[in-house]
Amino acid sequence: MSDLARFWPARLPVALRDDLLAAYASPGRGYHDLQHLTEVLEHVEELTSPDDPVREAVLLAGWFHDAVYDGQDDDEERSARLAADSLGRDPLSDEVARLVRLTRTHRPAANDHAGQLLCDADLGILAAQPERYASYTAGVRREHAHVPDADFAAGRAAILRDLLAKPTLFHTPTARSRWEQRARANVTREIERLTGR
């Protein structure tokens, strides 16, 4: 795991960063953990240039996007509120909260460069190599261990089908060219496994 401190703005309190790291390291997280946080931040780095004007907001949104996670329908909203409250009067506060909310649907507007970057970074896991993809799906299942197998399979397959129904899984040209084909293959195989086809 890389040194995540390099993704944290020097002007913001280290204590806030450490609180976020502790949240991602909390027990009970199967997938939405420190490895996921690391991958999202690294994906943002991969998809942006150092001088991209939205880079800092997208990185901050990456830090906050799953800060609150317990498998509830309002996890993204609670994470967005945490971002707004934690960043207070920071000029990026509202934008970071807006971006975090986008990770609920992963459907940014066509002209929303920052939203496209964050959503692509968050969904980059779909293009993972087989071993990592398997550990990702196992982690998601652990986070929903309380859900009976049949219900989980049906719900997960529905979410994945909804993603595949999008014209593209990824919004930025870089992510599409690097990840789209492998991600669609991974997701299709997972649906087949979940549905027994």
C-alpha positions as CSV (number, residue, x, y, z in Angstrom):
1,M,0.0,0.0,0.0
2,S,1.4,3.4,-1.0
3,D,1.9,6.3,1.4
4,L,-1.5,7.9,1.3
5,A,-0.1,11.1,2.9
6,R,1.0,12.3,-0.5
7,F,-2.6,12.5,-1.6
8,W,-3.6,14.8,1.3
9,P,-3.5,18.6,0.9
10,A,-0.8,20.1,3.1
11,R,-3.1,23.0,4.1
12,L,-5.6,20.7,5.8
13,P,-5.2,19.2,9.3
14,V,-3.3,15.9,9.6
15,A,-5.7,14.9,12.3
16,L,-8.6,14.9,9.8
17,R,-6.6,12.7,7.5
18,D,-5.9,10.3,10.3
19,D,-9.5,10.2,11.3
20,L,-10.4,9.2,7.7
21,L,-7.7,6.6,7.7
22,A,-9.1,5.2,10.9
23,A,-12.6,5.1,9.4
24,Y,-11.4,3.0,6.4
25,A,-9.5,0.7,8.7
26,S,-12.5,0.1,11.0
27,P,-13.5,-3.6,11.6
28,G,-16.3,-4.9,9.5
29,R,-15.2,-3.4,6.2
30,G,-14.7,-6.1,3.6
31,Y,-14.1,-4.1,0.5
32,H,-14.6,-0.4,1.4
33,D,-11.3,-0.4,3.3
34,L,-7.9,1.1,3.2
35,Q,-7.0,-0.8,0.0
36,H,-10.0,0.6,-1.7
37,L,-9.2,4.1,-0.6
38,T,-5.6,3.6,-1.9
39,E,-6.8,2.3,-5.2
40,V,-9.3,5.2,-5.7
41,L,-6.7,7.8,-4.9
42,E,-4.2,6.1,-7.2
43,H,-6.8,6.0,-10.0
44,V,-7.4,9.7,-9.6
45,E,-3.7,10.3,-9.9
46,E,-3.6,8.1,-13.0
47,L,-6.5,9.9,-14.7
48,T,-5.4,13.5,-13.9
49,S,-2.5,15.6,-14.7
50,P,-0.8,17.4,-11.8
51,D,-2.0,20.8,-13.1
52,D,-5.7,19.7,-13.6
53,P,-7.7,22.4,-11.8
54,V,-10.1,19.9,-10.3
55,R,-7.5,17.5,-9.1
56,E,-7.5,18.6,-5.4
57,A,-11.3,18.5,-5.1
58,V,-11.4,15.0,-6.7
59,L,-8.7,13.7,-4.4
60,L,-10.5,15.1,-1.4
61,A,-13.7,13.5,-2.6
62,G,-11.9,10.3,-2.9
63,W,-10.8,10.5,0.7
64,F,-14.4,11.1,1.9
65,H,-16.5,9.1,-0.5
66,D,-16.7,6.0,1.6
67,A,-15.7,7.5,5.0
68,V,-19.1,6.4,6.3
69,Y,-19.9,2.9,5.3
70,D,-22.1,0.3,6.9
71,G,-24.1,-0.9,3.9
72,Q,-27.0,1.5,4.3
73,D,-28.8,3.3,1.5
74,D,-27.6,6.7,2.8
75,D,-23.9,5.9,3.2
76,E,-23.0,8.3,0.4
77,E,-25.2,11.1,1.8
78,R,-23.7,10.7,5.3
79,S,-20.2,10.7,3.8
80,A,-21.0,13.9,1.9
81,R,-22.3,15.5,5.1
82,L,-19.1,14.4,6.9
83,A,-17.1,16.1,4.2
84,A,-19.1,19.3,4.4
85,D,-18.9,19.4,8.2
86,S,-15.2,18.4,8.3
87,L,-14.1,20.9,5.6
88,G,-16.3,23.7,7.0
89,R,-15.5,27.0,5.3
90,D,-12.8,25.5,3.0
91,P,-13.5,26.7,-0.6
92,L,-13.7,23.1,-1.8
93,S,-16.2,22.0,0.9
94,D,-19.4,22.2,-1.2
95,E,-17.7,20.7,-4.3
96,V,-16.3,17.7,-2.4
97,A,-19.7,17.0,-0.9
98,R,-21.3,17.2,-4.3
99,L,-18.8,14.8,-5.8
100,V,-19.2,12.3,-2.9
101,R,-22.9,12.2,-3.6
102,L,-22.3,11.3,-7.2
103,T,-20.8,8.0,-6.2
104,R,-24.3,6.7,-5.3
105,T,-25.2,6.4,-9.0
106,H,-21.9,6.9,-10.9
107,R,-23.8,9.0,-13.5
108,P,-22.1,12.4,-13.7
109,A,-23.2,14.9,-16.3
110,A,-21.5,15.0,-19.7
111,N,-19.8,18.3,-18.8
112,D,-18.9,17.3,-15.2
113,H,-15.2,16.7,-15.5
114,A,-14.6,16.3,-11.8
115,G,-17.6,14.0,-11.4
116,Q,-16.4,11.9,-14.2
117,L,-13.0,11.5,-12.8
118,L,-14.2,10.5,-9.3
119,C,-16.8,8.0,-10.6
120,D,-14.2,6.5,-12.9
121,A,-11.7,6.2,-10.1
122,D,-14.3,4.6,-7.9
123,L,-15.3,2.1,-10.5
124,G,-11.8,1.3,-11.6
125,I,-11.9,-1.9,-9.5
126,L,-14.2,-3.4,-12.1
127,A,-11.2,-3.6,-14.5
128,A,-9.0,-5.3,-11.9
129,Q,-7.0,-8.4,-12.7
130,P,-8.8,-11.7,-11.8
131,E,-7.3,-12.2,-8.4
132,R,-8.0,-8.7,-7.2
133,Y,-11.5,-8.8,-8.8
134,A,-12.2,-12.0,-6.8
135,S,-11.0,-10.5,-3.6
136,Y,-13.2,-7.4,-4.3
137,T,-16.3,-9.4,-4.8
138,A,-15.6,-11.5,-1.7
139,G,-15.1,-8.3,0.3
140,V,-18.5,-7.0,-0.9
141,R,-20.1,-10.2,0.1
142,R,-18.6,-10.0,3.6
143,E,-20.0,-6.6,4.0
144,H,-23.4,-8.0,3.3
145,A,-23.0,-11.2,5.2
146,H,-26.4,-10.6,6.9
147,V,-28.2,-10.9,3.5
148,P,-29.3,-14.4,2.5
149,D,-27.4,-15.7,-0.5
150,A,-30.3,-15.7,-2.9
151,D,-31.2,-12.2,-2.0
152,F,-27.6,-11.0,-2.3
153,A,-27.1,-12.6,-5.7
154,A,-30.3,-11.1,-7.0
155,G,-29.5,-7.6,-5.7
156,R,-25.9,-7.6,-6.7
157,A,-26.8,-8.9,-10.2
158,A,-29.3,-6.1,-10.6
159,I,-26.7,-3.5,-9.7
160,L,-24.3,-4.9,-12.1
161,R,-26.8,-5.1,-14.9
162,D,-27.7,-1.5,-14.3
163,L,-24.0,-0.6,-14.7
164,L,-23.7,-2.6,-17.9
165,A,-26.8,-0.8,-19.3
166,K,-24.8,2.5,-19.3
167,P,-23.4,3.4,-22.8
168,T,-20.0,3.1,-21.1
169,L,-18.9,2.1,-17.6
170,F,-16.3,4.9,-17.7
171,H,-16.7,8.5,-18.6
172,T,-13.2,9.8,-19.3
173,P,-11.4,8.8,-22.5
174,T,-8.4,7.6,-20.5
175,A,-10.4,5.3,-18.3
176,R,-12.5,4.0,-21.2
177,S,-9.4,3.1,-23.3
178,R,-7.6,1.4,-20.4
179,W,-10.4,-0.2,-18.4
180,E,-13.7,-0.5,-20.3
181,Q,-13.2,-3.8,-22.1
182,R,-11.8,-5.7,-19.2
183,A,-14.4,-4.2,-16.8
184,R,-17.3,-5.3,-19.0
185,A,-15.8,-8.8,-19.2
186,N,-15.4,-9.0,-15.4
187,V,-18.9,-7.7,-14.7
188,T,-20.4,-10.1,-17.2
189,R,-18.7,-13.1,-15.7
190,E,-19.8,-12.0,-12.2
191,I,-23.4,-11.8,-13.3
192,E,-23.1,-15.2,-14.9
193,R,-21.7,-16.6,-11.6
194,L,-24.4,-14.9,-9.5
195,T,-27.3,-16.1,-11.7
196,G,-25.9,-19.6,-12.5
197,R,-25.7,-19.0,-16.2
